[in-house]
Amino acid sequence: MEIQITKRAGRNILTCKRADGTFTSEALGPDFPNHDIAHFVVETHFKLEGGFYGKIKSGMSIQELSDKEVIRRLGAEAWLSEVLSRNLQVLGAGGCSISEYIELVNWEAGIMQNIRIPEISAEEVEKMKTHFDELCKRWDELKEDEKLVLEF
């Protein structure tokens, strides 16, 4: 699946094009590209097919994944993806260290039911942070109407 994040003043656009030619697209707020990038990094790193992009790849729309009733029923892997992504953003912003990232993920996932946390080494976190930082830098360098294109 091809992921395109188009840079626009005020509202960026996320478009996901599936292999069968179908797609879903939504205008997002200005802060969402980093969150969407974090999802891409953790879901590709841990091969999470039940995360945000995996759900889109399987046919769900971005709009469906924004519905509170749908969110409640997404399943453990989607919640794991959210925990990993949210904390990767914190790490990328300098809000925690690599060891604190692992502690935060374990703590947050631990208070939720049915989330199985994969073994996470400091080396893996460093690799994800590097990938996240590189993609965020590419995003920051884009001009208006240019796209960050990722393959999921």
N, C-alpha and C positions, 0 to 999 in steps of 0.2 A: 504494500500500500504506500502511496506517495503522500507525504504530509507537506503542505505548503503553508507557511505563515507569511502573510503579506503585510508589509509595514505601511501603516496609514496614520495620519495625524489623529490622535485621540482614540481611535478604535481600529485595532489590527484585525485581520481576517484569517481565521484558521479554516483550511480546506483539506479534507482527506479524500483522496481518490483511490477507490478499491480496484483490484485487478479485473473485476467484471465490468468496469466502466462506471459504476454508480459512485456517487460522492455525497458528502455532507459538508456544509460550510456554515460558518457563523461569525458575525462581527463580535470581537472580544474587546475588553477594556485594555488600556495601555500597559498594565502590569502583567497581563496574562501570558505573553510570550515566554517569559522565564519559567512560569509554571508548566506550560506545555512542553518546553524544552526539557525541564526536569523529568516530566513523565516519560518522554522519549528516551532519555538516558537510562533511567532505572529499569524501564520495561524492556529495553533491548539488552541491557547488561544482565538482568536476571531472567530473561526470556519469559516474561509475564504475559501470557496470552489472554488473561482475564482482567488486565488493567484497562485504563482509559482507551488507549489505541487499539488494544486487542478487541475490546467491545465494539469499537467503530469498524474495525476490519471485518468483524463477524456480521455487520449489518445495522448496528444501532446508529442513531444520528447523534450529533453533538447536542441537539435540543433535548432528546430523550435523556441523555446523560447529565442534563442540567435540572431535570425534574426531581424534586425531593422524594416523591414516592418511588421512583425508579432507583434513585441513589440508595435508598434503604435496603433494596433487594439485590444489589450488585454482587455480593459475595465477598469472601475473604480475600481473594487475590486482588480484587479492585481496591479494597481498603488497604491492603499491604502496599500496593502501588502508590496510593495517596500518601500514606505515612512516609514512605521512602522519598517520594518526590518533594513533599512539603519540607522535609528536613534537609534535603539536598539544596533547596533554595536558601535555607538558613545558613548552611555551610558555605555556599557560594557567596553569600552576602557578608561573610565574616562573623556571623552571629554565634558560631560554635567551632570547636576544633574537630579534627577527624575522630578522636576518641569520644568526644561529646556527641558527635553524630550517631555513633553506634549506640551509646547510652540512650539518647533521645528516641531512636527508632525502637529499641527494646522496651523502653518505658511506655511509649505511646501505643505500640502494638500490643504490649502486655495487658493494658487496661481494656482492650477490645477483645471480644470473644471470638474464638475460632480462627485467629490469624496465626499462621505458622511463619515464623521469621527465619529466613535462610541464614546460614552462617555467613557473617560479614567480617572480612579482615580489613585492617587499616589500609592495606595495599589496594583492595578493591575500592574502598571509599576514595582513596587518592586518585585512582583511575577514573572513577565516575566524576569526581570534582574537576579533574583536568578536562574531560570530555565536555562537561557542562560549561565550564569557563570558556572553552574554545568556541562552542556553539553560541553562547551569549555574546562573545566578542564579534563573531560573524554577524549576529543580529544587529548589534550596536553600530556596525560599520555600514549597514544597508541604508540606502536612500529611500525616500518616499516611493511607494509602489513597487519596490523590489521585494523579492521573496527569498526566504530561507527554505530550502527544499531538503527533506529528509526521507529516507526509505525505511519503512517499518516492515 
